[in-house]
């Protein structure tokens, strides 16, 4: 019975990916039309279950994306975000490090999120609630070594076992100020689906991202 939740999650994720990557021809009423650009700043909590390393850090993520209208109810929005943090390496695993840790390595994180959105107007086009779903990719590139930082080990850890692969759920509330300008409030969670097969036996929240932010939308 312990494996049932994992199997259910894997099946749901597979079905979601299948729907997400179906060709647009499968939806004859859809059109692929650029709608807006969005620039965002999010604050994300990154779960860390290890008590002998740094506490779960809060990360500032800055980036942008493009929204494409598919129909009156659906849109597609790929985004690219960047963040930075410190890691050290112990017993085959990379852990978040305090900034003063002497043998840590500074990592540049890249978040890539191609999400499918469902639109629910609350007040015409002035106030719209969106629900987003899709895969997300968190690539961590070790760039700034300190002391005897295990740069290669940290980089290899996150590439091995697909530890860059996430499933993201997102909600946004869009407020249209003018025809060309809008604001959004964002709430997002990125689930580390690689725990289904990496065999680490850590709690589900280890390496999970969760947080909120704001976005500036420019239509055109």
NULUM-270779 format. One record per atom (N, C-alpha, C, O): residue in three letters; x, y, z. Coordinates in steps of 0.001 Angstrom, whole numbers, padded with zeros to 6 digits, always signed. Atoms other than C-alpha are relative to their C-alpha. Layout:
N
ALAXYZ
...
END
This chain:
220
UNK+000817-001213+000000
UNK+000000+000000+000000
UNK+000845+001254+000000
UNK+000394+002311-000442
UNK-000836-001191-000089
UNK+002933+002333+000594
UNK+000337+000555-001361
UNK+000608+001748-001494
UNK-000368-000459+001323
UNK+003625+002472-003140
UNK-001181+000590-000760
UNK-000972+001207-001805
UNK+001170-000461+000726
UNK+000030+003359-004143
UNK+000021+001492-000277
UNK-000224+001879-001419
UNK-000033-001435+000294
UNK+000364+007159-003738
UNK+001026+000338-001078
UNK+000778+001200-001921
UNK-001022-000273+001006
UNK+003564+007097-005799
UNK-000491-000402-001385
UNK-000292+000324-002359
UNK+000507+000461+001289
UNK+001913+005056-008555
UNK-001084+000946-000513
UNK-001121+001267-001701
UNK+001061-000912+000403
UNK-001107+007355-008580
UNK+000575+001306-000519
UNK+000136+001826-001545
UNK-000634-001242+000435
UNK+001097+010435-008809
UNK+000650-000164-001359
UNK+000549+000722-002207
UNK-000682+000245+001268
UNK+003095+008902-011652
UNK-001001-000094-001150
UNK-000750+000432-002234
UNK+001024+000123+001033
UNK-000053+008023-013607
UNK-000585+001364-000343
UNK-000734+001695-001519
UNK+000563-001327+000236
UNK-001537+011513-013163
UNK+000975+000881-000759
UNK+000594+001620-001666
UNK-001020-000790+000678
UNK+001726+013091-014212
UNK+000131-000414-001456
UNK+000260+000439-002335
UNK-000088+000497+001372
UNK+001912+010871-017305
UNK-001169+000448-000851
UNK-000988+000855-001998
UNK+001184-000445+000729
UNK-001652+011690-018325
UNK+000080+001490-000288
UNK-000267+001941-001380
UNK-000133-001432+000195
UNK-000974+015382-017808
UNK+000976+000348-001107
UNK+000716+001233-001921
UNK-000982-000238+001050
UNK+002114+015266-019992
UNK-000551-000378-001371
UNK-000291+000310-002358
UNK+000590+000419+001261
UNK+000212+013376-022687
UNK-000938+001070-000536
UNK-000888+001415-001716
UNK+000913-001061+000408
UNK-002495+016032-022760
UNK+000770+001243-000402
UNK+000443+001901-001390
UNK-000765-001224+000206
UNK+000081+018816-022578
UNK+000705-000011-001351
UNK+000753+001012-002034
UNK-000799+000059+001201
UNK+002138+017583-025524
UNK-000764-000490-001229
UNK-000163-000707-002280
UNK+000782+000341+001186
UNK-000736+016574-027818
UNK+000137+001116-001025
UNK+000152+002288-000651
UNK-000122-001041+001022
UNK-000378+018400-031142
UNK-001229+000887-000026
UNK-002336+000445+000281
UNK+001116-000936+000016
UNK-002517+021480-031554
UNK-001099-000439-000966
UNK-002249-000023-000829
UNK+001016+000472+000927
UNK-004275+019714-034440
UNK-001068-000828+000705
UNK-002171-000996+000186
UNK+000979+000783-000751
UNK-005994+017587-031802
UNK-001113+000875+000560
UNK-002140+000366+001010
UNK+000986-000944-000509
UNK-007892+020718-030759
UNK-000333+000979-001125
UNK+000214+002082-001165
UNK+000236-000804+001193
UNK-009356+022107-033995
UNK-000487+001404+000298
UNK-000334+002288-000544
UNK+000508-001334-000308
UNK-010939+025087-032210
UNK+001100+000910+000553
UNK+000870+002103+000752
UNK-001064-000798-000585
UNK-007585+026244-030822
UNK+000758+000784-001059
UNK+000845+000369-002215
UNK-000922-000761+000825
UNK-005362+028919-032299
UNK+001206+000365+000860
UNK+001093+000483+002080
UNK-001241-000292-000718
UNK-001784+029751-031351
UNK+000364+001441-000292
UNK+000994+001736-001308
UNK-000148-001428+000243
UNK-001675+033534-030978
UNK+000681+000661+001188
UNK+000239+000510+002327
UNK-000699-000679-001093
UNK+000787+035610-028963
UNK-000901+001059+000619
UNK-001509+001876-000074
UNK+000904-000903-000724
UNK-001085+037530-026282
UNK+000748+001075+000772
UNK+000392+002251+000694
UNK-000680-000975-000853
UNK+001395+039188-023899
UNK+001371-000509+000419
UNK+001681-001695+000304
UNK-001257+000300-000672
UNK+004830+039309-022321
UNK-000200+000220+001497
UNK-000984+001080+001899
UNK+000113-000184-001442
UNK+005220+038942-018559
UNK+001377-000072+000648
UNK+002178-000958+000350
UNK-001219-000015-000808
UNK+008067+039835-016215
UNK-000422-000196+001454
UNK-001392+000409+001910
UNK+000466+000368-001331
UNK+007909+038424-012705
UNK+001140-000024+001012
UNK+002318-000123+000667
UNK-000905+000232-001128
UNK+009550+038263-009310
UNK-000746-000851+001011
UNK-001798-000455+001513
UNK+000602+000927-000955
UNK+008757+035305-007045
UNK+000935-000227+001178
UNK+002155-000126+001044
UNK-000762+000462-001156
UNK+009881+034314-003576
UNK-000444-001438+000261
UNK-001601-001692+000597
UNK+000313+001417-000123
UNK+010071+030515-003353
UNK+000744-000631+001170
UNK+001945-000425+001345
UNK-000575+000819-001061
UNK+010666+028305-000335
UNK+000454-001310-000614
UNK-000297-001946-001353
UNK-000541+001266+000506
UNK+012894+025318-001152
UNK+000171-000951+001172
UNK+000976-000692+002066
UNK-000011+000922-001125
UNK+012335+022357+001150
UNK+001330-000716+000173
UNK+001941-001159-000799
UNK-001204+000758-000348
UNK+015309+020774+002916
UNK-000281-000757+001281
UNK-000476-000147+002333
UNK+000349+000825-001162
UNK+014656+017868+005285
UNK+001211-000362+000859
UNK+001049-000947+001929
UNK-001213+000370-000733
UNK+018287+017474+006428
UNK+000263+001018+001103
UNK+000364+002214+000829
UNK-000184-000908-001139
UNK+018846+018938+009916
UNK+001454+000394+000231
UNK+001729+001268+001053
UNK-001412-000323-000155
UNK+022658+019019+009583
UNK+000519+000893-001119
UNK+001724+000950-001362
UNK-000381-000956+001039
UNK+022666+021556+006753
UNK-000801+001273+000213
UNK-001442+001444+001250
UNK+000704-001278-000153
UNK+021198+024991+006149
UNK-001509-000218+000077
UNK-002022-001193-000470
UNK+001472+000091-000002
UNK+017501+025586+006905
UNK-000539+000162-001419
UNK+000156+000644-002314
UNK+000635-000147+001315
UNK+015094+025489+003989
UNK+000086+001460-000452
UNK-000467+002340+000208
UNK-000227-001386+000392
UNK+016093+028603+002026
UNK-001195+000632-000696
UNK-002051-000059-001247
UNK+000925-000789+000797
UNK+013933+031352+000571
UNK+000782+000590-001174
UNK+001823+001218-000986
UNK-000714-000387+001207
UNK+014922+032122-003003
UNK-000768+001085-000741
UNK-001985+000993-000902
UNK+000577-000998+000888
UNK+014277+035215-005075
UNK+000191-000445-001446
UNK+001317-000668-001889
UNK-000046+000459+001391
UNK+013417+034182-008639
UNK-000503+001126-000898
UNK-001611+001631-000714
UNK+000369-001068+000928
UNK+013365+036761-011433
UNK+000017-000558-001417
UNK+000876-001373-001752
UNK+000029+000525+001356
UNK+012416+036109-015036
UNK-001130+000586-000818
UNK-001708+001617-000472
UNK+001041-000471+000893
UNK+009943+036484-017839
UNK-000562-001138-000819
UNK-000021-002244-000820
UNK+000638+001014+000822
UNK+007655+034607-020177
UNK-000871+000631-001064
UNK-001054+001848-001098
UNK+000889-000420+001077
UNK+005361+034819-023185
UNK-001286-000808+000104
UNK-001253-002030+000246
UNK+001291+000682-000049
UNK+001659+034018-023105
UNK-000594-000075-001399
UNK-000652+000917-002126
UNK+000662+000223+001277
UNK-000041+032507-026141
UNK-001436-000408+000254
UNK-001700-001296+001064
UNK+001414+000361-000100
UNK-003816+032379-026473
UNK-000277-001205-000882
UNK+000099-001216-002055
UNK+000386+001186+000761
UNK-005136+028969-027560
UNK-001494-000002-000316
UNK-001914-000487-001367
UNK+001449-000103+000190
UNK-008870+029612-027155
UNK-000511+000986+001031
UNK+000276+001622+001733
UNK+000562-000899-001009
UNK-011255+031625-025021
UNK+000272-000490+001417
UNK+000251+000297+002363
UNK-000157+000575-001334
UNK-010570+029249-022119
UNK+001417-000458+000317
UNK+001752-000633+001489
UNK-001320+000560-000237
UNK-006991+028030-022577
UNK+001099+000900-000564
UNK+000928+001560-001589
UNK-001178-000707+000480
UNK-003582+029640-022917
UNK+001244-000806+000358
UNK+001199-001691+001213
UNK-001273+000684-000197
UNK+000020+028459-023011
UNK+001050+001045+000320
UNK+001185+002038-000395
UNK-000973-001008-000420
UNK+002807+030283-021165
UNK+001322-000645+000413
UNK+001428-001150+001530
UNK-001342+000423-000413
UNK+006472+029218-021205
UNK+000722+001149+000708
UNK+000625+002305+000294
UNK-000735-001008-000778
UNK+008645+031045-018660
UNK+001432-000451+000260
UNK+001740-001643+000251
UNK-001387+000257-000351
UNK+012321+031311-017819
UNK+000342+000856+001214
UNK+000181+002076+001178
UNK-000334-000722-001225
UNK+013472+032251-014293
UNK+001396-000359+000479
UNK+001930-001416+000142
UNK-001356+000193-000499
UNK+016812+032599-012520
UNK+000048+000268+001512
UNK-000638+001155+002021
UNK-000223-000204-001424
UNK+017904+032289-008883
UNK+001417-000451+000340
UNK+002098-001058-000487
UNK-001324+000413-000436
UNK+021080+031723-006900
UNK-000031-000525+001425
UNK-000837-000072+002237
UNK-000122+000520-001349
UNK+022060+029705-003810
UNK+001323-000732+000152
UNK+002091-000843-000804
UNK-001249+000690-000311
UNK+024900+027778-002132
UNK-000287-001460+000357
UNK-001286-001768+001008
UNK+000116+001414-000318
UNK+025398+024002-001900
UNK+001344-000556+000476
UNK+002406-000086+000071
UNK-001177+000803-000295
UNK+027846+021624-000252
UNK-000343-001464-000267
UNK-001502-001801-000510
UNK+000178+001398+000402
UNK+028320+017910-000876
UNK+000432-000915+001137
UNK+001500-000730+001721
UNK-000307+000929-001078
UNK+028207+015058+001657
UNK-000660-001349-000280
UNK-001861-001418-000540
UNK+000509+001372+000109
UNK+027817+011289+001322
UNK-000881-000206-001235
UNK-001943-000825-001156
UNK+000704+000239+001249
UNK+026681+011364-002291
UNK-001178+000895-000279
UNK-001923+000639-001225
UNK+001138-000887+000218
UNK+024159+014209-001987
UNK+000413+001452+000221
UNK+001265+001741+001062
UNK-000227-001442-000158
UNK+024191+018013-002369
UNK-001058+000575+000931
UNK-002241+000248+000828
UNK+000891-000607-000996
UNK+022689+020066+000479
UNK+000142+001524-000035
UNK+001220+002038-000332
UNK-000117-001453-000116
UNK+021869+023764+000862
UNK+001004+000381+001089
UNK+001040-000234+002155
UNK-001044-000420-000930
UNK+024727+025579+002602
UNK-000225+001443+000425
UNK-000758+002257-000329
UNK-000048-001390-000423
UNK+024969+028710+004678
UNK+001035+000732-000857
UNK+001997+000123-001326
UNK-000864-000746+000903
UNK+026672+031473+002717
UNK+001451+000045+000482
UNK+002371+000217-000318
UNK-001365-000064-000542
UNK+029689+031425+005071
UNK+000688-001372+000009
UNK+001836-001472+000443
UNK-000600+001335+000011
UNK+030307+027670+004605
UNK+001225+000004-000903
UNK+001140+000416-002060
UNK-001283-000221+000692
UNK+033955+027441+003525
UNK+000173-000809-001274
UNK+000882-000372-002181
UNK-000202+000859+001169
UNK+033698+024598+000984
UNK-001276-000145-000831
UNK-001523-001195-001423
UNK+001241+000032+000776
UNK+030385+025473-000662
UNK+000271+000467-001425
UNK+001340+000992-001738
UNK-000087-000486+001377
UNK+029759+026223-004302
UNK-001259+000806-000311
UNK-002376+000381-000018
UNK+001124-000823+000403
UNK+027582+029020-005615
UNK-000629-000522-001278
UNK+000055-000758-002274
UNK+000729+000608+001119
UNK+024912+027712-007969
UNK-000951+001019-000605
UNK-001653+001730+000114
UNK+001018-000763+000715
UNK+022925+029562-010614
UNK-001095-000966-000414
UNK-000848-001928-001140
UNK+001128+000851+000334
UNK+019492+028010-010894
UNK-000797+000568-001164
UNK-001028+001775-001243
UNK+000823-000384+001149
UNK+017460+028090-014101
UNK-001306-000779+000068
UNK-001304-002009+000046
UNK+001328+000620-000023
UNK+013713+027409-013926
UNK-000671+000191-001351
UNK-000848+001318-001813
UNK+000695-000036+001282
UNK+011981+026543-017178
UNK-001372-000636+000190
UNK-001479-001787+000614
UNK+001362+000437-000316
UNK+008190+026234-016991
UNK-000918+000210-001206
UNK-001403+001325-001399
UNK+001002-000122+001069
UNK+006014+025554-020076
UNK-001354-000505+000493
UNK-001579-001714+000554
UNK+001244+000393-000663
UNK+002515+025573-018568
UNK-001219+000260-000880
UNK-001257+001212-001660
UNK+001302-000169+000620
UNK-000994+025132-019920
UNK-000940+000594+001044
UNK-001026+000094+002165
UNK+000882-000713-000925
UNK-003526+027516-018327
UNK-001464-000152-000396
UNK-001810-000202-001576
UNK+001442-000132+000192
UNK-007285+027422-017887
UNK-000429+001349+000557
UNK-000109+001685+001697
UNK+000414-001362-000367
UNK-008851+030906-017766
UNK-001437+000003+000524
UNK-002329-000618-000053
UNK+001347-000126-000560
UNK-011835+031756-015562
UNK-000243+001481+000303
UNK+000205+001978+001336
UNK+000251-001430-000226
UNK-013034+035377-015921
UNK-000863+000227+001239
UNK-001910-000399+001409
UNK+000775-000383-001176
UNK-014218+036882-012657
UNK-000788+001284-000248
UNK-001885+001476+000277
UNK+000635-001281+000329
UNK-015043+040326-014059
UNK+000393+000366-001423
UNK+001210+001257-001656
UNK-000357-000205+001398
UNK-014904+040178-017835
UNK+001475-000296-000223
UNK+002007-001273+000303
UNK-001439+000138+000223
UNK-011332+040595-019066
UNK+000813+000840+000978
UNK+002043+000832+000934
UNK-000711-000852-000949
UNK-010496+043014-016254
UNK+000624-000807+001136
UNK+001717-000484+001603
UNK-000475+000823-001106
UNK-010084+040347-013575
UNK-000200-001469-000374
UNK-001329-001932-000533
UNK+000055+001373+000493
UNK-009218+036773-014580
UNK+000808-000904+000925
UNK+001935-000580+001301
UNK-000681+001013-000795
UNK-008320+033721-012501
UNK+000506-001093-000935
UNK-000238-001575-001789
UNK-000602+001009+000861
UNK-005942+031226-014137
UNK+000521-001154+000839
UNK+001077-000948+001918
UNK-000600+001181-000605
UNK-005003+027677-013193
UNK+000966-000631-000985
UNK+000582-000953-002110
UNK-001018+000525+000893
UNK-001767+026339-014664
UNK+000526-001360+000439
UNK+000565-001675+001628
UNK-000479+001361-000263
UNK-000361+022822-014945
UNK+001010-000372-001079
UNK+000838-000015-002244
UNK-000939+000486+000992
UNK+002652+021239-016627
UNK+001331-000384+000600
UNK+001520-000272+001811
UNK-001334+000346-000487
UNK+006250+020056-016369
UNK+000808+001248+000295
UNK+000548+002311-000268
UNK-000942-001085-000288
UNK+008968+022262-014916
UNK+001393-000613+000130
UNK+001548-001765+000536
UNK-001374+000476-000001
UNK+012735+021965-015135
UNK+000859+000977+000783
UNK+000883+002171+000485
UNK-000882-000817-000837
UNK+015181+023250-012513
UNK+001438-000469-000202
UNK+001859-001482+000357
UNK-001393+000332+000274
UNK+018754+023197-013790
UNK+000906+000828+000908
UNK+000764+002049+000986
UNK-000908-000669-000934
UNK+021486+024039-011272
UNK+001425-000084-000544
UNK+001965-001175-000731
UNK-001324-000075+000616
UNK+024829+025183-012682
UNK+000990+000542+001023
UNK+000916+001718+001377
UNK-001010-000477-000965
UNK+027768+025363-010201
UNK+000986+000944-000696
UNK+001632+000570-001675
UNK-000842-000999+000659
UNK+029701+028533-011036
UNK+001044+000632+000913
UNK+002119+001014+000452
UNK-000880-000772-000898
UNK+031318+030050-007938
UNK+000485-000899+001122
UNK-000209-001034+002130
UNK-000510+000884-001053
UNK+033484+027642-005897
UNK+000644+000784+001137
UNK+001257+001827+000912
UNK-000644-000571-001182
UNK+034627+028487-002348
UNK+000847-001085+000646
UNK+000353-002184+000900
UNK-000877+000989-000616
UNK+037614+026703-000819
UNK+000137-001222-000879
UNK+000378-001112-002081
UNK-000075+001259+000749
UNK+037672+023051-001840
UNK-001407-000458-000381
UNK-001833-001564-000046
UNK+001385+000291+000367
UNK+034189+023159-003278
UNK-000069-001165-000979
UNK+000674-001192-001961
UNK+000170+001150+000900
UNK+033067+019881-004901
UNK-000898+000365-001180
UNK-002018-000134-001293
UNK+000821-000533+001091
UNK+031839+021640-008037
UNK-000563-001102-000895
UNK-001760-001117-001183
UNK+000444+001059+000908
UNK+031678+018570-010273
UNK-001019-000923+000657
UNK-001985-001344+000022
UNK+000918+000901-000704
UNK+029963+016435-007632
UNK-001383+000612+000143
UNK-002394-000065-000043
UNK+001291-000677-000147
UNK+027251+019009-007011
UNK-000735+000024-001341
UNK-001929-000271-001406
UNK+000635-000027+001316
UNK+026600+019413-010735
UNK-000501-001360-000430
UNK-001602-001475-000969
UNK+000389+001351+000401
UNK+026512+015660-011334
UNK-001197-000511+000790
UNK-002042-001227+000252
UNK+001107+000465-000836
UNK+024135+015055-008424
UNK-001343+000449-000570
UNK-002281-000344-000640
UNK+001283-000510+000482
UNK+021411+017265-009878
UNK-000329-000464-001416
UNK-001498-000454-001802
UNK+000280+000537+001327
UNK+021790+015863-013394
UNK-000364-001478+000056
UNK-001180-001953-000734
UNK+000270+001433-000083
UNK+021766+012225-012316
UNK-001404-000252+000542
UNK-001902+000490+001389
UNK+001327+000366-000499
UNK+018419+010566-011771
UNK-001092+000978-000370
UNK-002187+000913+000190
UNK+001025-000958+000405
UNK+016567+013408-013473
UNK-000437+000934+001102
UNK-001612+001294+001181
UNK+000364-000848-001142
UNK+016714+015597-010357
UNK-000278+001454-000387
UNK-000338+002332+000473
UNK+000409-001313+000498
UNK+015862+018602-012509
UNK-001466+000008-000415
UNK-001979+001043-000841
UNK+001351+000135+000531
UNK+012367+017341-013338
UNK-001050+000183+001094
UNK-001000-000474+002134
UNK+001064-000323-000953
UNK+009305+018747-011539
UNK-001355-000019-000706
UNK-001442+000017-001933
UNK+001373-000221+000457
UNK+005544+018891-011902
UNK-000504+001260+000699
UNK-000461+001353+001925
UNK+000397-001285-000582
UNK+004170+022394-011396
UNK-001504+000214-000069
UNK-002152-000091-001070
UNK+001362-000514-000068
UNK+000770+023656-010303
UNK+000086+001477+000332
UNK+000861+001881+001200
UNK-000093-001447-000207
UNK+000154+027388-010455
UNK-001371+000640-000092
UNK-002220+000222-000880
UNK+001189-000822+000102
UNK-002608+029870-009833
UNK+000389+001454-000113
UNK+001290+001910+000591
UNK-000269-001429+000133
UNK-002612+033490-010953
UNK-001315+000769-000040
UNK-002335+000275-000520
UNK+001121-000926+000094
UNK-004993+036394-010575
UNK+000476+001189-000810
UNK+001345+001938-000365
UNK-000426-001049+000931
UNK-004655+038813-013507
UNK-000941+001191+000081
UNK-002163+001047+000041
UNK+000762-001252-000013
UNK-005764+042425-013300
UNK+000458+000837-001176
UNK+001627+001213-001257
UNK-000313-000819+001164
UNK-005903+044373-016548
UNK-000226+001460+000341
UNK-001346+001872+000640
UNK+000074-001419-000343
UNK-005114+048045-015910
UNK-000386+000824-001222
UNK-001309+001637-001172
UNK+000316-000625+001281
UNK-005102+049276-019500
UNK+000054-001086-001068
UNK+000317-002248-000759
UNK-000054+000983+001087
UNK-005240+047574-022900
UNK+001405-000572-000168
UNK+001570-001686-000663
UNK-001384+000438+000215
UNK-001443+047327-022871
UNK+000711-000444+001265
UNK+001822-000970+001187
UNK-000715+000231-001257
UNK-000622+046847-019186
UNK-000882-000712+001011
UNK-002071-000420+001141
UNK+000737+000716-001029
UNK-001624+044466-016423
UNK+000929-000501+001097
UNK+002146-000556+000923
UNK-000728+000566-001127
UNK-000554+043038-013079
UNK-000557-001378+000328
UNK-001720-001670+000052
UNK+000474+001315-000418
UNK-000750+039507-011748
UNK+000601-000361+001351
UNK+001724+000025+001676
UNK-000466+000593-001249
UNK-000453+037809-008373
UNK+000111-001489-000243
UNK-000818-002109-000762
UNK-000315+001374+000372
UNK+001111+034363-008616
UNK+000203-000867+001244
UNK+000813-000432+002222
UNK-000224+001005-001031
UNK+001021+031264-006389
UNK+000401-001279-000714
UNK-000305-001737-001612
UNK-000490+001155+000753
UNK+003056+028241-007459
UNK+000626-001039+000915
UNK+001173-000716+001969
UNK-000630+001119-000706
UNK+004219+024824-006264
UNK+000616-000922-001041
UNK-000032-001289-002022
UNK-000713+000902+000897
UNK+006819+022624-007978
UNK+000350-001266+000777
UNK+001117-001226+001738
UNK-000145+001255-000721
UNK+006743+018985-006910
UNK+001140-000831-000595
UNK+001184-001040-001807
UNK-001155+000763+000482
UNK+009965+016916-007138
UNK-000376-001443-000339
UNK-000213-002343+000485
UNK+000486+001331+000380
UNK+008607+013931-009060
UNK+001129-001024-000094
UNK+000877-002229-000129
UNK-001128+000945+000071
UNK+012115+012441-009267
UNK+000138-000829+001269
UNK+000842-001839+001270
UNK-000019+000823-001212
UNK+011609+011200-005702
UNK-000727-001333-000213
UNK-000573-002260+000583
UNK+000679+001260+000286
UNK+009414+008514-007273
UNK+000986-001107-000348
UNK+000674-002287-000194
UNK-000957+001024+000427
UNK+012554+006759-008520
UNK+001421+000190+000520
UNK+002267-000672+000282
UNK-001406-000218-000386
UNK+015678+008268-006908
UNK+000446-000828+001205
UNK+001645-000939+001462
UNK-000341+000898-001090
UNK+015512+005953-003863
UNK+000616+000650+001216
UNK+001199-000053+002041
UNK-000618-000676-001145
UNK+016646+008585-001349
UNK-000793-000168+001283
UNK-000231-000059+002373
UNK+000817+000209-001191
UNK+013755+007947+001019
UNK-000201+001234+000844
UNK-000368+001128+002059
UNK+000178-001253-000739
UNK+013388+011610+001987
UNK-001485+000379+000002
UNK-002251-000141-000810
UNK+001396-000466+000014
UNK+010087+013359+002884
UNK-000346+000669-001327
UNK+000529+001145-002051
UNK+000434-000510+001304
UNK+008008+014561-000046
UNK+000389+001453-000216
UNK+000551+001878-001360
UNK-000275-001426+000171
UNK+008828+018227+000658
UNK+001474+000307-000247
UNK+001830+001455-000511
UNK-001420-000239+000241
UNK+012580+017757+000253
UNK+000208+000378-001477
UNK-000130-000402-002368
UNK-000237-000579+001323
UNK+013572+019891-002803
UNK-001288+000462-000688
UNK-001293+000692-001897
UNK+001238-000567+000529
UNK+009975+021054-003271
UNK+000080+001527+000033
UNK+000557+002107+001009
UNK+000096-001459+000051
UNK+009493+024684-004354
UNK-001446+000409+000282
UNK-002388-000208-000216
UNK+001341-000524-000245
UNK+006547+026678-003012
UNK+000111+001482+000322
UNK+000969+001885+001106
UNK-000059-001423-000311
UNK+005855+030393-002978
UNK-000935+000822-000866
UNK-001825+000293-001532
UNK+000879-000951+000677
UNK+004263+033470-004495
UNK+000817+001137-000560
UNK+001998+001294-000249
UNK-000701-001133+000580
UNK+005134+036531-006466
UNK-000962+000919-000733
UNK-002181+000776-000642
UNK+000775-000959+000778
UNK+003971+039348-008702
UNK+000551+000036-001412
UNK+001720-000267-001646
UNK-000409-000077+001388
UNK+004074+039834-012435
UNK-000513+001273-000649
UNK-001548+001813-000257
UNK+000384-001155+000811
UNK+003903+042728-014880
UNK-000219-000485-001416
UNK+000699-001020-002038
UNK+000342+000475+001334
UNK+002123+041949-018154
UNK-000068+001165-000982
UNK-000648+002210-000689
UNK+000019-000976+001078
UNK+002640+043891-021384
UNK-000632-000667-001214
UNK-000079-001622-001758
UNK+000734+000592+001115
UNK+000140+043122-024130
UNK+000478+000602-001314
UNK+000662+001813-001433
UNK-000408-000511+001312
UNK+001221+043358-027739
UNK+000863-000998-000735
UNK+001296-000732-001856
END
